[in-house]
Amino acid sequence: MMTMQSLTDLWFGITKHKMKTITYVFTCFSVLFTLVKIVTQFFPSVQIAGVAPLVAGVIISIGFGLRKVWKPSSATIHIANSNTSLDIVFGDLFAQDGVRAIAVSEFFETELGAPVSDKSLHGAFLKRHFSGYAESIDVQLATELKNEQPTVAEDKSCGKKLCYPIGTTALIRVNEERYLLFALTKTNHENCKVYSDVELMWRALHRLWRRARVECNGYPLSLPLVGSGLSGLNLPTRDLLNLVILSTITESKASGDTQNRPVGDTSKPAS
């Protein structure tokens, strides 16, 4: 029996892929029509005509089209020989429970504009919680990063000058909510455009998992599909997801970690 969530997932698939839905239905009906014509042409004794076969063909075609565009809104992967599981969720990162991870640049920028695009998840986070009050997050970042050893980028054209190693992580509190900001991308000093690659992403995730073991304290860690937004990895969504899953499994096996980590494929773009 189809649940309400399944119906919601189906409706989401239809509205997001209107033309694909129509194409799948038409293609299935065309195939059925062709098969019927072949059968009746070469086997005249077989009669397939009337309203009933037509209705059946339409129903089958519609069912095929709907099934092709329906995608579950969540899936769970249990990691063997550990108590860790991955919940892959399609939704809003800010609506998830527990600690939320957000990828940032190596400069931990807090200024919207050239340093942080308002189209990125990092930008959405700043607008949501610190719009017009960057000083409050800067104070928390200064406290969190005081034991790190940054380098100074004097030639950087905009934003902050202190550059931290990839994977550096800072815990930011917003009322009762907790966020782990981790350095995923490097920055072009001339135009402040951010970029990353698979090796940098692997390093960043490794250090994120280490910090999460300390901060989560049994709560889930919600991670967006990092690398899918403005970070410039240019990898297919499936490859990015596989990379995150592999990183989680590797870290869980190495550390004996038993935390549950939902991986949220947020509807907002990731950094």
N, C-alpha and C positions, 0 to 999 in steps of 0.2 A: 504494500500500500504506500502510495506516494505521500510523504510528509509535507507539512507547510514549507519547511526549509527547502525541500526538493522543488516544490512549485516556484518558490522565490528564485532558486538557482536557474530553473528553466526559463522564467520570465526575463531574468537578467541576460541569459544567453540569446534569447530572441531579440530583445531590444538592442543588444550590442552588435549582433550579427544579422541584421534584417535581410540583407541581400544574400548572405550565405544560406539562411533558412529557406528563402524562396528558391535558390539554386538547387539545394539538396532535394527539396520536395519535387521540383520540376524534373530533375535528373532521374529520381527514383520512378516517377510516373512514366517518363519516357522509356526507361528500361523495361518496365512492366508492360507497357503498350507494345513495344517491339517484340517482346517474348510472346505475347498473346497473338500477334500477327504472324509470327513464325510458326507457332503451333497450329493455328487455324489454316494457314496456307499449305503446310505439308501434311497435315492430318485433317482432312475435310470432315471426317466423322466427329471430330471434337468441336463442339459448339460452345463458344464463350462469348455471350452477348447479353444485352439487357442492362437493367439498372443495377442489379445486385453486383455483378463483376466490376462495374464502374465505381460504385460506392466503396467496394472492397479495395480497389486500386487507389482511390483517393485517400482512404483511411491509412493504408499501408505507407503511402508516400508521405503523408503528413507525419505519421509516427516516426518514419525514418529521418525526416528533416529535423524534427524536434530532438530526437535522440542525438543527432550529430552536433547540435549546438548546446546541448545541456552539459554543463560541467559542474561537478560538486564544489561547494564553497569551502570545503575543508577536507583534509586528508591527514591521517596519522601514520607515522613511520616509527616502529619500535626498533631500537638498536639492540641487536642480539648480544647476550651475555652482559647486559647492563640494565639499569633501571631508567635509562634515558629514553625519551620519546620525542619526536618532532611532530608538531601540529602545523601543517601548512594551511594557512588561512588566507582567504581572499577578502580583504576588508580594510578598514581604517586603522592604522597603527595606533592612533590616539585613543581608540576605543578598547584596546586590549588591556588585559589585567597584568599586574606584575611590573617588572622593570622593562623599560623600552630603550632600545639601542638606536642611535642615530649617527650616521657617518658624517664626518666633517673633514675639513682640509687640515693640513699639517700646521696651520696657523691658528686654529680654533677661532675663526672669525665670528664676530657678533654684529657686524654692520651689514644691513641689507643694501643691495645695489651691486656694484662691481665685486666686492669681496664675497658676498653670499647672494645668489639668485633667489628671488622670491618664488621662483618656480620649482625650487628644489625642496626636498623634505626638510633639510636643515633650515631653509628660509621659512617654511610653513611652521616649524617649531618655534622659531624666533618671533614670528608674527603672532602666533597663538598665545605665547606666554610672556614675551618680553618686548612687545611692540612699544617703542618709545622709552623703554627702561633697560637699555643695554648695560647700564652700570651694575645692576643687580646680578646679572649672569657673569659679568666680568669679575666681580668680587669672588664669586664661587669658583670660577676657573683659576683665578690667581691662587686661591687656597689649595685647590686640587693639584695644580701643576707646580707647586713651589719646590718640590723635590726632584723635578725633572731637570734635564740639562739641555736647554734649547740653544740653537744657534741664532745669530742675528742676521737678517737679510736687509742690509742697508739699501740695496738697489731695488727693492720692491716698490712698485708705483702706487699702491693703495692698500688700505687695511693695516693689519698688524705686522710687526716686524720680527717677532719671536717665532722661530720655526721649531716644531717638536718632532721627534722620530715617529715614523709610521707605526700605528698601533697604540700610541699613547692614549690613555683613556681617562676621562674625568666624569665623576658622578655629579649630576645637577639635580637639585631638589626644587620642585614647584609645588608648594603646599604639601599634599600627601603623595604626590606623584614623584617617581624617580626615573631619571634618564641617564643612560651611559653614552656620552659623546666620545667617539673614537676616531682617531685620525686615519682616514682611508686614502685620501688623495693628496698629491703634490700640487704645487701651484706655479704657474708661469709668472715670473716676477714682472714681466713687462705689461701684461694685460690682465693678470689675476685669474686667468682661466685655469680651472682645475683639471687634473687628469690622473689616471691610475692604470694599473695593469694587473694581470692575474697574480704575479709574484707579490706585489704590494698588497693586494686584497687578501692573499693567504696569510701574510704576516700580520695584517691588521686584525683579521678574525682570530688568529692565534692569541694575540694579546687581549682581545675583547673577551674570549672565553675565560682566560685566566682571571681577569678582573670580575667577571660575572660570578665565578665561583665564590668570590669573597663577598660580593654585594647582594646577590639574589637571596641568599639565606632561605632556600626552599621555595621561593616564588619563581614563577616562570619568567624567562627573558624573551621579549618580543622583538624580533629583528626584521626589518623590511628587506625586500629583495635588493640588497646593495649592489651597486654596479649597473643598475638598469636605468639610471637617470642621467645626470650631467657629468658623471665621472669619466666618461669616455672609454669604457672597456669595450664597447661595441660587440658584445657577445649575445647570442640568442638567449631568451629568457630561460629556456630549459637548461642550457649550459651553466648559467649563473646559479640557478637553483641547485643543480648537481654539485657545483663547487662549494656552496654553503653547506649542503648536506654532508659532503665528504669531509669538509673541515670539522664539522660538529662530531661526526663519527670518529675521526682521527683523534680529536682532543678528548672525547669521552673514553676511548680505549686507553689512551696514554695516562689519563689522570684518575680513572675510575669514577668519573663524575656521574652523579645520579640525578641531576636536575632535568626537569622537563623544559624544553625550549621551543615555544611556538615560533614559527617563522612566518611573519605576516607579510603577504604580498600586498602592500598597501596600495590603495587607489591613488594616492599622491605620489609624485615622482620621487625617487630616492636620489641621494647625493652620489 
